[in-house]
Amino acid sequence: MKIKTFYFLALIFTTFITFVSGVYADNNPKNIIRLATTTSTDNSGLLAALLPKFTESTGYEVHVIAVGTGKALRMGKDGDVDLVLVHARQAEDKFVTEGFGEKRFGVMYNDFVIVGPNHDPAGIRKAENVVEALAGIANHHAIFVSRGDDSGTHKKELYLWGKANTKAEGNWYREAGQSMGKVLQIAAEMGAYTLTDRGTWLAYEAKSPLRISFEGDPLLFNPYGIIAVNPARHTDTNHQGAMALIKWLISPDGQQMIGDYRIGDNRLFTPSANAGEFVSFSKVD
């Protein structure tokens, strides 16, 4: 009787260990990739369309952390993520040259646009270039809502104000410190202008009273790059998983999925992995 009880308990224990081992295997950190990326790739819906296919193809699960480009790169520097997908080329190059990241891979591009009230109080629809458009907003003291969060969009905006030789300050200039989607909502509520990537704009356009006020200047070109965190600096990162995601995104299948992702008839991003670092920029269709 004691022997039967012993074997019965042994069987229960073995079954429990097998179950726990199975659960652990299913949640093995090696199967998880931590991706820090911009709110624009998240707000646009692109990642929600792409990543399930990647998981199906490879078995890796991607945990997305959507923040501004500046914060995403800081997370990469601290080893809090395995790779970054961002859109601020100078900051990306610095991230690599300082040894925090490995090689940068071009993934896709779109462009920035200035959106604003339909009645266009600063008259920037007539502007010949983005410098003239921004100068018009400043001269009219028309309300402009800035991301103000060190994101790729914010970095681009500050660069453009500099090109316009204009100080963005005063009651007309409002810094929100929010994601692109939230800034579009704030600008709509205030009847203000803002700079946005086209992908996020297309995702919000149908529910916004704002309209595109200016577009098409080559200075508004917006490339996205992906970089694995340097495993020599942070040995606990999932470098193998990071490289698997990079290779999938720049593969013919990944690039086609990026190019095929649309809202209505509008393509949000143009794949660029095989186009070299410098592509001929034109309005995204």
VOLUM-334103 format. One line per 10 residues: number of its first residue (from 1); for each residue x, y, z of N, C-alpha, C, O. Coordinates in pm, whole numbers, plus 50000, padded with zeros to 5 digits. Layout:
// VOLUM-334103
NUM) X:Y:Z:X:Y:Z:X:Y:Z:X:Y:Z ~ ...
// end
This chain:
// VOLUM-334103
1) 50084:49879:50000:50000:50000:50000:50087:50125:50000:50058:50222:49930 ~ 50194:50122:50080:50284:50235:50085:50355:50254:49953:50378:50367:49909 ~ 50391:50141:49889:50461:50147:49761:50370:50210:49655:50416:50294:49577 ~ 50243:50171:49652:50148:50228:49556:50133:50378:49579:50128:50457:49485 ~ 50124:50416:49707:50111:50559:49739:50234:50636:49692:50223:50746:49638 ~ 50351:50575:49713:50477:50640:49671:50477:50665:49520:50508:50775:49475 ~ 50441:50560:49444:50442:50573:49297:50336:50672:49249:50356:50744:49151 ~ 50223:50675:49319:50117:50769:49284:50165:50914:49303:50143:51000:49218 ~ 50230:50938:49418:50283:51072:49446:50394:51109:49348:50405:51223:49305 ~ 50477:51010:49314:50586:51033:49218:50529:51071:49082:50583:51158:49013
11) 50418:51004:49045:50355:51034:48917:50301:51176:48914:50316:51248:48815 ~ 50237:51218:49023:50183:51354:49033:50296:51456:49025:50284:51557:48956 ~ 50406:51429:49096:50521:51521:49098:50581:51535:48958:50613:51645:48913 ~ 50597:51420:48890:50654:51421:48755:50566:51499:48659:50615:51575:48576 ~ 50434:51478:48672:50339:51550:48586:50348:51700:48610:50343:51779:48515 ~ 50360:51740:48737:50370:51882:48773:50497:51944:48714:50493:52054:48657 ~ 50610:51873:48728:50736:51924:48674:50729:51939:48523:50780:52037:48467 ~ 50667:51843:48457:50652:51849:48311:50568:51969:48271:50600:52040:48175 ~ 50460:51992:48347:50372:52106:48318:50447:52238:48335:50442:52325:48248 ~ 50517:52252:48449:50592:52375:48476:50698:52397:48370:50718:52510:48324
21) 50765:52291:48330:50869:52303:48227:50810:52349:48096:50870:52429:48024 ~ 50690:52298:48065:50624:52339:47941:50586:52485:47944:50604:52557:47846 ~ 50533:52529:48060:50497:52670:48074:50619:52757:48061:50615:52861:47995 ~ 50729:52717:48125:50852:52796:48120:50903:52805:47976:50948:52910:47931 ~ 50895:52692:47904:50943:52691:47766:50863:52787:47680:50917:52856:47595 ~ 50730:52789:47704:50644:52877:47625:50672:53024:47654:50645:53110:47571 ~ 50726:53052:47774:50752:53191:47811:50902:53218:47824:50944:53312:47892 ~ 50982:53135:47757:51127:53150:47761:51168:53288:47712:51131:53326:47602 ~ 51243:53364:47793:51286:53498:47751:51359:53498:47617:51359:53599:47548 ~ 51420:53386:47580:51489:53379:47451:51393:53390:47334:51433:53421:47222
31) 51265:53364:47360:51164:53374:47254:51102:53514:47248:51017:53540:47163 ~ 51144:53603:47337:51087:53737:47344:51188:53840:47295:51305:53836:47333 ~ 51142:53931:47209:51225:54039:47158:51166:54170:47207:51046:54195:47192 ~ 51250:54254:47266:51204:54384:47317:51241:54491:47215:51359:54520:47192 ~ 51140:54550:47154:51160:54650:47050:51114:54788:47098:50996:54807:47129 ~ 51206:54883:47103:51169:55022:47131:51153:55092:46998:51243:55090:46914 ~ 51040:55153:46978:51012:55216:46850:50932:55344:46870:50890:55376:46981 ~ 50911:55414:46763:50844:55543:46769:50694:55526:46781:50638:55423:46743 ~ 50629:55627:46835:50483:55621:46843:50420:55623:46705:50306:55580:46688 ~ 50494:55673:46604:50437:55680:46470:50419:55540:46410:50318:55514:46345
41) 50516:55450:46431:50499:55315:46377:50389:55241:46451:50324:55153:46395 ~ 50368:55278:46578:50263:55215:46657:50127:55276:46625:50031:55204:46598 ~ 50118:55411:46629:49991:55479:46603:49938:55451:46463:49816:55449:46442 ~ 50027:55429:46368:49985:55408:46230:49921:55271:46209:49852:55249:46109 ~ 49944:55180:46302:49890:55045:46289:49981:54950:46214:49947:54833:46196 ~ 50097:54998:46169:50187:54915:46089:50235:54792:46165:50228:54680:46114 ~ 50283:54812:46288:50338:54699:46363:50232:54594:46395:50259:54474:46396 ~ 50112:54641:46421:50003:54546:46450:49973:54459:46328:49926:54346:46342 ~ 50001:54512:46209:49980:54435:46086:50097:54342:46057:50076:54232:46004 ~ 50219:54383:46091:50338:54307:46055:50375:54198:46154:50403:54084:46115
51) 50375:54231:46282:50437:54143:46381:50371:54006:46399:50441:53909:46424 ~ 50238:53995:46388:50182:53860:46396:50237:53766:46289:50255:53647:46315 ~ 50264:53816:46170:50322:53735:46063:50464:53693:46100:50504:53579:46076 ~ 50540:53787:46158:50675:53756:46200:50674:53647:46307:50753:53553:46301 ~ 50585:53660:46404:50575:53560:46511:50536:53424:46454:50590:53321:46494 ~ 50443:53424:46361:50401:53301:46296:50517:53235:46221:50528:53112:46219 ~ 50601:53316:46159:50711:53264:46078:50829:53217:46160:50899:53123:46120 ~ 50853:53280:46276:50977:53254:46350:50958:53199:46490:51050:53138:46545 ~ 50841:53219:46548:50819:53177:46686:50856:53281:46789:50827:53264:46907 ~ 50919:53390:46745:50953:53499:46838:50831:53586:46865:50749:53612:46777
61) 50820:53629:46990:50716:53724:47029:50781:53860:47052:50880:53870:47124 ~ 50725:53964:46991:50785:54097:47002:50706:54181:47101:50585:54200:47085 ~ 50774:54230:47203:50715:54324:47298:50750:54464:47252:50867:54503:47254 ~ 50650:54541:47211:50670:54674:47155:50660:54780:47264:50564:54783:47341 ~ 50760:54866:47269:50760:54980:47361:50760:55105:47274:50863:55142:47218 ~ 50644:55170:47263:50629:55285:47173:50655:55414:47250:50579:55453:47338 ~ 50765:55479:47215:50806:55604:47280:50864:55696:47173:50871:55657:47056 ~ 50906:55815:47211:50976:55901:47117:51112:55844:47082:51167:55764:47157 ~ 51167:55886:46968:51296:55835:46923:51405:55857:47028:51485:55767:47054 ~ 51408:55976:47089:51510:56005:47189:51506:55904:47303:51610:55853:47345
71) 51388:55876:47354:51375:55781:47464:51407:55640:47419:51468:55563:47493 ~ 51366:55604:47296:51396:55471:47244:51547:55448:47238:51595:55341:47276 ~ 51621:55549:47193:51767:55535:47186:51829:55529:47326:51927:55458:47347 ~ 51772:55604:47420:51823:55596:47557:51800:55456:47616:51885:55404:47688 ~ 51687:55397:47585:51659:55261:47631:51759:55163:47570:51803:55069:47636 ~ 51794:55187:47443:51895:55103:47379:52031:55120:47445:52101:55021:47467 ~ 52068:55242:47477:52196:55269:47544:52203:55199:47680:52309:55152:47721 ~ 52090:55194:47749:52086:55133:47882:52069:54981:47877:52074:54914:47981 ~ 52050:54926:47758:52031:54782:47745:51895:54734:47790:51877:54617:47822 ~ 51797:54825:47792:51662:54788:47836:51580:54724:47724:51473:54668:47749
81) 51630:54731:47600:51564:54670:47486:51668:54599:47401:51788:54616:47421 ~ 51621:54520:47306:51711:54443:47220:51743:54515:47089:51849:54494:47029 ~ 51652:54600:47046:51675:54677:46923:51582:54797:46919:51484:54805:46993 ~ 51614:54891:46828:51534:55012:46814:51495:55031:46668:51573:55001:46577 ~ 51375:55082:46647:51327:55119:46514:51282:55265:46524:51178:55294:46582 ~ 51362:55356:46467:51343:55499:46492:51361:55580:46364:51390:55526:46257 ~ 51342:55713:46376:51351:55798:46257:51414:55933:46289:51348:56037:46285 ~ 51542:55930:46321:51620:56053:46342:51763:56017:46302:51842:55974:46386 ~ 51796:56036:46174:51917:55978:46119:52045:56020:46192:52130:55935:46219 ~ 52060:56145:46224:52182:56188:46294:52196:56120:46429:52305:56076:46467
91) 52086:56110:46502:52089:56045:46633:52116:55895:46618:52184:55836:46702 ~ 52064:55835:46511:52089:55693:46486:52236:55668:46457:52296:55576:46512 ~ 52295:55752:46371:52436:55736:46338:52524:55753:46462:52622:55680:46478 ~ 52490:55848:46548:52565:55869:46672:52554:55748:46763:52651:55708:46826 ~ 52435:55689:46770:52410:55570:46851:52504:55457:46809:52555:55383:46892 ~ 52524:55444:46678:52612:55339:46625:52759:55374:46644:52836:55290:46691 ~ 52798:55496:46609:52940:55533:46618:52991:55533:46762:53110:55511:46786 ~ 52902:55557:46858:52942:55554:46998:52943:55413:47056:52977:55393:47173 ~ 52907:55315:46973:52917:55176:47013:52799:55118:47086:52806:55006:47137 ~ 52689:55193:47092:52570:55142:47161:52490:55047:47072:52422:54957:47121
101) 52499:55067:46942:52426:54983:46849:52516:54929:46741:52626:54980:46719 ~ 52470:54824:46675:52544:54768:46562:52503:54843:46435:52463:54959:46441 ~ 52513:54777:46324:52486:54841:46196:52342:54890:46185:52249:54822:46228 ~ 52324:55008:46125:52191:55060:46096:52143:55003:45963:52218:55002:45866 ~ 52018:54957:45960:51957:54909:45836:51839:54999:45801:51751:55022:45884 ~ 51837:55049:45679:51721:55124:45633:51604:55028:45614:51621:54919:45560 ~ 51486:55069:45659:51368:54982:45651:51262:55040:45558:51206:54969:45475 ~ 51234:55170:45574:51123:55231:45501:51134:55381:45514:51217:55433:45589 ~ 51049:55451:45441:51042:55596:45458:50901:55643:45426:50825:55574:45358 ~ 50868:55760:45476:50752:55834:45428:50792:55981:45435:50908:56013:45413
111) 50701:56069:45465:50738:56210:45477:50656:56275:45589:50558:56219:45638 ~ 50699:56393:45625:50625:56474:45721:50533:56569:45645:50561:56607:45531 ~ 50424:56606:45709:50334:56708:45654:50296:56803:45767:50302:56766:45885 ~ 50259:56923:45731:50203:57016:45829:50052:57013:45813:50000:57038:45704 ~ 49983:56984:45921:49837:56986:45917:49787:57103:46001:49856:57149:46092 ~ 49667:57150:45969:49612:57264:46041:49465:57282:46013:49404:57199:45945 ~ 49406:57390:46064:49262:57415:46043:49231:57429:45894:49313:57475:45815 ~ 49112:57390:45858:49072:57394:45717:49078:57534:45658:49106:57550:45540 ~ 49052:57638:45740:49053:57775:45688:49194:57833:45677:49212:57944:45627 ~ 49295:57759:45723:49436:57795:45704:49465:57941:45742:49494:58023:45654
121) 49458:57974:45872:49472:58114:45914:49606:58178:45878:49615:58300:45864 ~ 49712:58097:45864:49843:58154:45829:49868:58154:45679:49971:58202:45633 ~ 49774:58100:45602:49786:58101:45456:49903:58021:45403:49963:58058:45302 ~ 49938:57910:45470:50058:57838:45429:50036:57743:45311:50133:57688:45258 ~ 49913:57723:45270:49890:57639:45152:49953:57702:45027:49980:57633:44929 ~ 49974:57832:45031:50034:57903:44918:50186:57906:44926:50252:57954:44834 ~ 50243:57855:45034:50388:57860:45053:50460:57775:44949:50409:57670:44908 ~ 50576:57820:44906:50653:57748:44806:50742:57641:44867:50784:57548:44798 ~ 50772:57652:44995:50854:57552:45062:50822:57552:45210:50750:57638:45259 ~ 50876:57454:45282:50842:57438:45423:50898:57552:45507:50838:57588:45609
131) 51011:57608:45468:51067:57722:45540:50970:57840:45536:50947:57906:45637 ~ 50915:57866:45419:50818:57974:45404:50691:57944:45483:50630:58034:45541 ~ 50651:57817:45484:50530:57778:45558:50546:57803:45707:50457:57860:45770 ~ 50658:57761:45764:50680:57781:45907:50695:57928:45942:50645:57974:46045 ~ 50763:58002:45856:50776:58146:45880:50639:58213:45880:50615:58305:45957 ~ 50549:58165:45794:50414:58220:45789:50337:58194:45917:50265:58281:45966 ~ 50353:58073:45973:50286:58041:46099:50337:58133:46210:50259:58187:46288 ~ 50470:58150:46216:50529:58234:46320:50488:58380:46304:50455:58447:46402 ~ 50489:58429:46180:50455:58570:46155:50311:58601:46191:50279:58711:46236 ~ 50223:58504:46170:50081:58523:46202:50050:58487:46347:49936:58503:46392
141) 50150:58439:46419:50129:58392:46557:50013:58292:46562:49935:58290:46657 ~ 50004:58211:46457:49903:58105:46454:49946:57994:46549:50065:57962:46556 ~ 49853:57937:46622:49889:57837:46723:49952:57714:46657:49898:57659:46561 ~ 50066:57674:46710:50137:57555:46663:50162:57465:46783:50216:57509:46884 ~ 50123:57337:46771:50144:57241:46881:50263:57153:46845:50264:57084:46743 ~ 50363:57156:46931:50485:57077:46912:50479:56949:46994:50418:56947:47101 ~ 50542:56843:46943:50554:56722:47025:50628:56756:47154:50585:56716:47262 ~ 50739:56828:47145:50813:56869:47263:50865:56755:47348:50875:56769:47470 ~ 50898:56641:47284:50932:56522:47362:51061:56454:47317:51086:56339:47354 ~ 51144:56523:47238:51270:56466:47189:51246:56346:47098:51334:56262:47082
151) 51129:56338:47038:51100:56233:46940:51164:56267:46807:51218:56377:46790 ~ 51159:56173:46712:51211:56202:46579:51137:56316:46513:51198:56398:46444 ~ 51007:56322:46535:50927:56432:46480:50967:56565:46543:50978:56666:46473 ~ 50989:56566:46673:51031:56688:46742:51169:56734:46694:51191:56853:46672 ~ 51260:56639:46677:51393:56672:46626:51383:56734:46487:51450:56833:46457 ~ 51300:56676:46401:51281:56730:46266:51221:56870:46273:51264:56960:46200 ~ 51122:56889:46359:51058:57019:46372:51159:57127:46412:51161:57236:46353 ~ 51243:57097:46512:51342:57194:46557:51443:57225:46446:51486:57339:46429 ~ 51478:57123:46370:51568:57143:46256:51505:57238:46154:51572:57325:46100 ~ 51375:57220:46129:51306:57302:46029:51290:57446:46076:51301:57539:45996
161) 51263:57468:46206:51258:57605:46258:51394:57672:46239:51402:57791:46208 ~ 51500:57595:46260:51634:57649:46239:51657:57687:46094:51716:57792:46066 ~ 51612:57602:46002:51626:57634:45859:51547:57759:45824:51585:57836:45736 ~ 51435:57780:45895:51352:57898:45870:51404:58020:45943:51348:58129:45931 ~ 51513:58001:46021:51573:58112:46098:51467:58180:46183:51462:58303:46193 ~ 51383:58097:46246:51270:58148:46324:51273:58090:46465:51294:57970:46481 ~ 51253:58171:46565:51244:58125:46702:51101:58081:46732:51007:58160:46723 ~ 51088:57955:46768:50956:57903:46802:50933:57928:46950:50969:57846:47035 ~ 50872:58041:46981:50847:58077:47120:50733:58178:47127:50703:58246:47028 ~ 50674:58187:47241:50562:58279:47260:50433:58203:47285:50432:58080:47286
171) 50324:58276:47306:50196:58214:47338:50140:58128:47225:50058:58040:47248 ~ 50185:58153:47103:50134:58077:46989:50199:57940:46977:50148:57853:46906 ~ 50311:57919:47046:50386:57793:47035:50367:57710:47161:50407:57751:47270 ~ 50305:57594:47146:50269:57511:47262:50341:57375:47253:50331:57305:47152 ~ 50411:57339:47358:50478:57210:47365:50393:57112:47446:50360:57139:47561 ~ 50357:57000:47384:50264:56907:47448:50334:56796:47526:50280:56748:47626 ~ 50452:56754:47481:50519:56642:47546:50440:56513:47537:50439:56432:47630 ~ 50373:56493:47421:50285:56379:47404:50317:56305:47274:50396:56352:47192 ~ 50254:56188:47257:50272:56109:47136:50210:56179:47016:50135:56276:47032 ~ 50242:56131:46896:50191:56196:46775:50039:56192:46769:49975:56292:46735
181) 49982:56078:46801:49836:56069:46797:49770:56167:46892:49671:56231:46858 ~ 49826:56178:47013:49770:56270:47112:49787:56415:47067:49697:56497:47088 ~ 49902:56447:47007:49925:56584:46959:49826:56620:46849:49779:56734:46844 ~ 49795:56526:46762:49695:56553:46658:49559:56583:46721:49486:56670:46672 ~ 49525:56514:46827:49399:56540:46896:49400:56679:46960:49302:56753:46952 ~ 49513:56714:47023:49524:56845:47088:49516:56956:46984:49445:57055:47004 ~ 49588:56941:46874:49587:57042:46768:49445:57059:46712:49403:57171:46681 ~ 49372:56949:46699:49235:56956:46650:49147:57035:46746:49066:57117:46704 ~ 49163:57009:46875:49083:57079:46975:49114:57228:46980:49026:57310:47008 ~ 49239:57264:46951:49281:57404:46960:49272:57477:46826:49294:57598:46820
191) 49240:57406:46719:49240:57467:46587:49380:57513:46549:49399:57624:46500 ~ 49478:57425:46573:49619:57462:46559:49687:57385:46447:49633:57288:46394 ~ 49806:57431:46412:49892:57359:46319:49982:57264:46398:50006:57284:46517 ~ 50030:57159:46330:50133:57073:46387:50203:57000:46275:50152:56987:46164 ~ 50322:56951:46307:50399:56868:46214:50376:56723:46249:50388:56685:46366 ~ 50344:56641:46151:50319:56499:46176:50377:56414:46064:50385:56458:45949 ~ 50415:56293:46098:50452:56199:45992:50325:56159:45918:50217:56154:45977 ~ 50340:56131:45790:50221:56103:45709:50150:55975:45753:50028:55967:45744 ~ 50227:55875:45800:50165:55751:45841:50064:55770:45953:49951:55721:45944 ~ 50103:55841:46058:50010:55866:46169:49894:55953:46123:49780:55933:46164
201) 49924:56052:46037:49817:56139:45989:49710:56059:45915:49591:56080:45936 ~ 49752:55969:45828:49655:55890:45753:49571:55802:45845:49454:55775:45816 ~ 49631:55757:45955:49556:55676:46050:49452:55758:46127:49354:55703:46175 ~ 49474:55890:46138:49384:55977:46216:49298:56069:46129:49203:56129:46178 ~ 49330:56080:46001:49267:56180:45915:49115:56174:45915:49049:56278:45923 ~ 49060:56053:45906:48915:56039:45892:48839:56095:46012:48724:56136:45999 ~ 48904:56096:46130:48834:56144:46250:48884:56280:46296:48856:56321:46409 ~ 48957:56350:46211:49012:56480:46250:48954:56592:46164:48932:56573:46045 ~ 48928:56709:46225:48881:56824:46147:48996:56896:46077:48974:56985:45995 ~ 49121:56857:46109:49237:56921:46047:49253:56872:45903:49197:56771:45863
211) 49331:56948:45827:49361:56911:45688:49509:56936:45661:49573:57015:45732 ~ 49563:56871:45561:49702:56897:45524:49712:57040:45473:49642:57080:45380 ~ 49800:57116:45536:49821:57256:45499:49945:57274:45413:49953:57366:45331 ~ 50044:57186:45433:50164:57193:45349:50228:57054:45341:50230:56979:45438 ~ 50280:57021:45222:50345:56892:45199:50437:56902:45077:50430:56999:45000 ~ 50522:56802:45062:50596:56786:44937:50737:56840:44931:50806:56817:44832 ~ 50783:56912:45033:50919:56964:45031:51018:56850:45060:50995:56772:45152 ~ 51129:56840:44983:51229:56736:45011:51283:56739:45154:51327:56636:45205 ~ 51279:56856:45220:51325:56864:45359:51236:56783:45454:51273:56758:45568 ~ 51119:56743:45406:51025:56669:45490:51042:56517:45479:50963:56441:45533
221) 51145:56475:45408:51177:56333:45394:51196:56269:45531:51258:56329:45619 ~ 51142:56147:45550:51137:56085:45683:51175:55937:45677:51087:55851:45669 ~ 51306:55906:45680:51349:55766:45674:51351:55699:45811:51378:55764:45913 ~ 51324:55569:45815:51325:55490:45937:51438:55387:45931:51457:55321:45829 ~ 51512:55374:46042:51620:55277:46049:51603:55185:46169:51543:55223:46270 ~ 51656:55064:46157:51648:54967:46266:51789:54925:46304:51873:54901:46218 ~ 51815:54917:46436:51949:54891:46487:51942:54795:46605:51865:54817:46699 ~ 52022:54689:46601:52032:54599:46716:52124:54660:46819:52227:54718:46785 ~ 52087:54647:46946:52173:54693:47055:52300:54609:47055:52295:54488:47035 ~ 52414:54673:47077:52544:54606:47074:52554:54503:47187:52555:54542:47304
231) 52563:54374:47155:52570:54272:47261:52700:54275:47339:52709:54219:47448 ~ 52802:54342:47283:52929:54355:47357:52912:54447:47477:52985:54435:47575 ~ 52817:54539:47470:52790:54630:47582:52688:54572:47679:52698:54590:47800 ~ 52592:54500:47623:52485:54443:47707:52469:54296:47668:52396:54263:47574 ~ 52536:54210:47742:52540:54067:47707:52407:53996:47728:52387:53886:47677 ~ 52316:54058:47804:52189:53991:47833:52080:54024:47731:51966:53981:47748 ~ 52113:54100:47626:52011:54128:47525:51989:54006:47437:52076:53919:47425 ~ 51873:54001:47376:51841:53891:47285:51888:53930:47145:51809:53969:47059 ~ 52017:53919:47124:52076:53963:46997:52029:53874:46882:52004:53923:46772 ~ 52019:53745:46907:51974:53654:46803:51832:53688:46757:51803:53689:46638
241) 51746:53716:46853:51610:53754:46819:51604:53887:46748:51528:53904:46652 ~ 51687:53984:46794:51690:54116:46730:51730:54103:46583:51669:54165:46496 ~ 51831:54022:46556:51876:54006:46417:51772:53931:46333:51760:53955:46213 ~ 51698:53841:46398:51592:53770:46325:51485:53869:46279:51436:53860:46166 ~ 51448:53963:46367:51347:54063:46331:51400:54156:46222:51328:54188:46127 ~ 51525:54200:46235:51583:54287:46133:51583:54217:45997:51541:54274:45897 ~ 51632:54093:45994:51640:54020:45867:51502:54000:45807:51487:54003:45684 ~ 51402:53978:45891:51266:53958:45839:51210:54088:45781:51148:54087:45675 ~ 51232:54200:45851:51179:54328:45804:51241:54373:45673:51175:54436:45591 ~ 51370:54341:45652:51436:54384:45528:51433:54277:45420:51487:54296:45311
251) 51371:54163:45451:51357:54056:45352:51252:54095:45248:51173:54186:45272 ~ 51251:54029:45132:51147:54058:45032:51005:54048:45087:50920:54130:45055 ~ 50980:53946:45172:50846:53931:45229:50811:54047:45322:50702:54104:45314 ~ 50905:54082:45412:50880:54191:45505:50862:54323:45432:50774:54401:45467 ~ 50946:54348:45333:50938:54473:45258:50807:54483:45179:50749:54590:45168 ~ 50763:54370:45125:50636:54374:45052:50520:54403:45145:50428:54476:45109 ~ 50523:54345:45265:50416:54371:45361:50413:54518:45401:50306:54577:45417 ~ 50531:54578:45417:50537:54722:45449:50477:54803:45336:50397:54894:45359 ~ 50515:54771:45212:50464:54844:45097:50316:54823:45073:50248:54910:45018 ~ 50265:54706:45114:50123:54674:45091:50033:54732:45200:49911:54734:45183
261) 50091:54779:45312:50007:54828:45421:49948:54963:45383:50020:55059:45357 ~ 49818:54970:45381:49748:55091:45338:49630:55121:45429:49577:55033:45497 ~ 49591:55245:45426:49463:55287:45484:49386:55347:45368:49422:55452:45315 ~ 49279:55281:45330:49208:55320:45208:49299:55297:45089:49353:55188:45072 ~ 49314:55398:45007:49402:55389:44890:49542:55442:44918:49624:55450:44827 ~ 49569:55478:45040:49695:55544:45073:49796:55449:45135:49768:55382:45235 ~ 49913:55444:45075:50024:55368:45132:50092:55455:45236:50124:55571:45210 ~ 50116:55399:45356:50170:55479:45466:50322:55485:45466:50381:55585:45505 ~ 50387:55377:45420:50533:55370:45421:50582:55307:45291:50518:55217:45236 ~ 50695:55355:45243:50759:55298:45125:50880:55217:45170:50968:55271:45236
271) 50885:55088:45136:51001:55007:45177:51128:55058:45111:51127:55102:44996 ~ 51240:55052:45186:51364:55111:45134:51488:55026:45159:51599:55072:45136 ~ 51471:54902:45205:51587:54820:45240:51679:54796:45122:51800:54782:45140 ~ 51624:54791:45002:51704:54763:44883:51726:54887:44798:51770:54878:44684 ~ 51694:55004:44856:51704:55128:44778:51831:55206:44809:51854:55312:44751 ~ 51915:55155:44901:52033:55231:44940:51995:55335:45044:51878:55349:45080 ~ 52094:55408:45091:52069:55507:45195:51998:55631:45143:51926:55697:45217 ~ 52019:55662:45016:51959:55784:44962:51862:55745:44852:51902:55688:44750 ~ 51735:55775:44872:51633:55743:44773:51579:55872:44716:51588:55978:44778 ~ 51524:55863:44598:51463:55981:44536:51330:56006:44604:51237:55927:44592
281) 51321:56117:44676:51202:56144:44755:51094:56211:44671:51120:56306:44597 ~ 50976:56161:44684:50858:56226:44626:50743:56198:44720:50754:56116:44811 ~ 50634:56267:44698:50515:56249:44784:50476:56102:44789:50468:56035:44686 ~ 50453:56052:44911:50412:55913:44928:50271:55896:44878:50182:55973:44913 ~ 50251:55793:44794:50115:55776:44738:50027:55696:44832:49910:55673:44801
// end
